[in-house]
Amino acid sequence: MSQTDTDLRDLARAHGVYTEYSDLHGQQHLAGPDTLRALLRALGVEAGSESELRDALHHGRNQERNRHLPLEHIVEAEQTSSLPLRVPCEWCVTGETGSVLAEGRADGVLNLPGLRIGYHHLHASFADHSEITRILARPAKAPDLQSRTTQHRSWGMTGALYGLRSADNGGLGNYADLSAAVSSLGALGTQFFGINPVHALGWANSEIISPYSPSHRGFFNTDHIAIRGGLGPTPEAPLIDYAAFRKRHAAALEQAYAEFKGRADTSAFLDWQDHAGSELAEFALFEALSETYGPDFRGWPQKLRQPGPEAERAAGERTEFHAWLQWQADMQIGAAQRAAQAAGMSLGLYLDLAVGPRPDGAEVWMNAATIARGVTIGAPPDHLSPEGQSWALAAHAPGPLAAANYAPFRAMLRTLMDKCGLLRIDHALGLARSYWLPDDGSAGGYVTQPFASLLAVIQIEAARAGCVVIGEDLGLVPAGFREQMNAAGLYSYAVWQFETRPDGSILTAGNLASYGLACFGTHDTPTLSGFWHGIDIEWWHRVGWLNAPARASQHGHRARQRHSLRKNCNIAPEARIADVIDEVHAELATAPSELVSVQLDDALAVTEAQNLPGTIDAHPNWRRRLPVSVDGFATSMALRHVADTMKTYRPPEPAQQEEEASV
């Protein structure tokens, strides 16, 4: 290896770029020079030439030598802490409003008092320069189920919001349908109802339908706004026609806004708009501009490719319409959470935070200073996709995000946690390391993320909102990741069909993580019926990922998995699929996991999955409707049967166990 290669690898490691990683099968992958340079460039470090490489190494070493205090200090709230000092300084700590919370002089060691939960800054003045250190004062743990609800165990259901049928949604499930669904499910005893992400997809981008490909994760999807008076019943067709629905829905929203503008009193909206602040104003700017210049801001006139006076002039009064849409969505989601709580759900809505935004969307436009350029997020080959995945999503660069005091991340967490009792962070591994794919075609590689810092931000926001958090920790989990995540109060995510022995057979439900949410499958996996019949394997073959011998091998492997489930769940050889589903849910209910969820698709014996990861048009992703209307949830024998199964087989609360033992 040449000195240049050695220096390049040293520079990569210094900036958190992995020089190698192990895949799902334990095979080592070395990052080549092109990958390392591309990932460093995405982090704002140029190393294309030998002189740039030397300068970057020199700059990094100088930065470390010249600072007396760390850039960041994470503390437990209300607990004292200290930082070693080589030279004396005058110091003070300021809070989020800028007020001075403590001050003094230090020599040898800087002792800090206990600080309230939140984001603070330590200002230190030395003889020749000043430094600022970010302080993240986090709680000992994020809220857990018991502290949030006084319960030790809980169960709920999950389903696709877009797939809800009703008498008046016109073709796409909406927030009013969500209120109706949680009212019925709460009456059955469910404690939460989880839905797909409801992030903003972009008013002008009519092609995007994936809820995991948002324009901005801190604002809401306006496709789901319910129209007063309705749009007529959901069509009978099993698949959603987004183009037809959006045409009718957009016209209805325009009419509703015109009627709103004609009212005498719009003060409630104006007050909400003022409270929402500059973030909403910039998002509405983007949406208004996208109507004129197209959904991809990268093709806009140069002067409009960032927020500012030019963008405000070009957008004009149309921004108010898009702010009003967000107000409508905000109110309707809030109403759904209140309906869930009124129906007896202790947690209510269970929302989902997607991995990242689209590179062409509002979140990137609004946060140019923190976005990693020239890369998108993806995943190496894993359980969900044997070919690996390119998610075509942008990433926030760790250093710039930290320098911004994590503001974009904090804002989106706050928005979502304000509307739910349970939040799932999709691909939580991205909090520790993220797999980036360079736009120049170089092979992908991992980049380290500030895991402890991001966990602290999640803990702070969760504590403020009283929200329970689940980290979706599937895939190539680094050693110690789950333990650190759980210690911070985030629950694991246990998908039963992935919990296997070395020979591929499925473990018993008793092996599922106790500090976690257990489920049989997700939107990204086959349904229970689809799993049993190998429908996912057939789809993999249909899209060309498996040849005939590999297809046969996979079906043989699935047969062994079915055999293990039969044994685990006492499923008779002659059992019908309805009996299989029933027995699997009964066994799932016995899991030691504090949280258990059942998919509506499984409860209603749906065969096809909502999504086939790694595909766009080859599979009808995000288009399948449920077979039962929300109006029928309350009387559905299938849903009632699942509820009865959970009540019968879920382990009782500790106090209840003691009562039963004393009888």
Secondary structure, 3 states (H helix, E strand, C coil): CCHHHHHHHHHHHHCCECCEEECCCCCEEECCHHHHHHHHHHCCCCCCCHHHHHHHHHHHHHHHHHCCCCCEEEEECCCCEEEECCCCEEEEEECCCCCEEEEEEECCEEEECCCCCEEEEEEEECCCCEEEEEEEEECCCCCCHHHHHCCCCEEEEEECHHHCECCCCCCCCCHHHHHHHHHHHHHCCCCEEEECCCEECCCCCCCCCCCCCCCEEEEECHHHCCCCCCCCCCCCCCECCHHHHHHHHHHHHHHHHHHHHCCCCCHHHHHHHHHHHHHHHHHHHHHHHHHHHCCCHHHCCHHHCCCCHHHHHHHCCHHHHHHHHHHHHHHHHHHHHHHHHHCCCCCEEEEEECCCCCCCCHHHHHCCCCECCCEEEEECCCCCCCCCEEEEECCECHHHHHHCCCHHHHHHHHHHHCCCCEEEECCHHHHCEEEEEECCCCCCEEEECCHHHHHHHHHHHHHHHCCEEEECCCCCCCCCHHHHHHHCCCEEEEEHHHCECCCCCECCHHHCCCCEEEECCCCCCCCHHHHHHCHHHHHHHHCCCCCHHHHHHHHHHHHHHHHHHHHHHCCCCCCCHHHHHHHHHHHHHCCCCCEEEEEHHHHCCCCCCCCCCCCCCCCCCCCECCCCEHHHCCCCHHHHHHHHHHHHHCCCCHHHHHHHHHC
